């Protein structure tokens, strides 16, 4: 494998092609998916950057399948991805946070052997106040027979993913992805419209610096979760105090912790007994990335990538980031209730 450093000018297209060369059996279909997602990301970045000027801020009158008011940029980003991906002949179906059911490939286009699941613009409630938002995507191989993708193709455990990534629309636009060969980050150079390799082989520090959690739910947490948070805050003397950093935008919080070390936690609570975040297109892709970077992700009792999905939009509690902090959560939350806090 060619060893790149952040100083050589390597476009994402060149990097994808060079990575593909490491797999003689590769047909180039997965490379094509990643390339097309990079194109969609540039188009979304363009809309996000000019949202304040082009009167596409604010909410539509529609709600998505989650019952969340759809922001106009949500809908626009969803349409950009669907139209960029539906005709390439590499996908047999898609699924999006913004659409209730599976998105089929139109009959006039060829179907491929992969399924794409995505959250087109996560954290969109932050758009109007200029807080970073992100796109998250997950790719799995089709396992059913027949031309078109089916629900069964989507409901595979996260360990079956063949690629996963996100785009963060922040102070710069970055695309971070893995195909199981490490995690690599590319920063968009708007002057040439290219994603350039800026963060080769990202590794997350084993010990976290930051704690990302919404403390306002403390009264709704179980005793076990409260014990975990006490430890993260250094109140039990057996773990150093982490600095709290919570943007309220998953991709922004995850990206900071991936680069600097930290734990993002969205526990189950009495209001959201299965957590808030979605398994297939939020927790699973980020879990694949973080494990490839040397971190971990659990739902409080098991590895996220081992969860067997049962519904397209199912939610999951999520503890994701530096290995030591995720293992602490799993250790405490796997104890019988009566032992928690012992
Ligand atoms: P809360 C944004 O709406 C989102 O889905 C994630 O991006 C973010 O991490 C989470 O919800 C924030 O949720 O309940 O803390 O506002």
Boltz pocket constraint, residues with backbone or C-beta under 6 A from the ligand:
constraints:
  - pocket:
      binder: B
      contacts: [[A, 122], [A, 123], [A, 124], [A, 125], [A, 214], [A, 248], [A, 249], [A, 250], [A, 251], [A, 276]]
      max_distance: 6.0
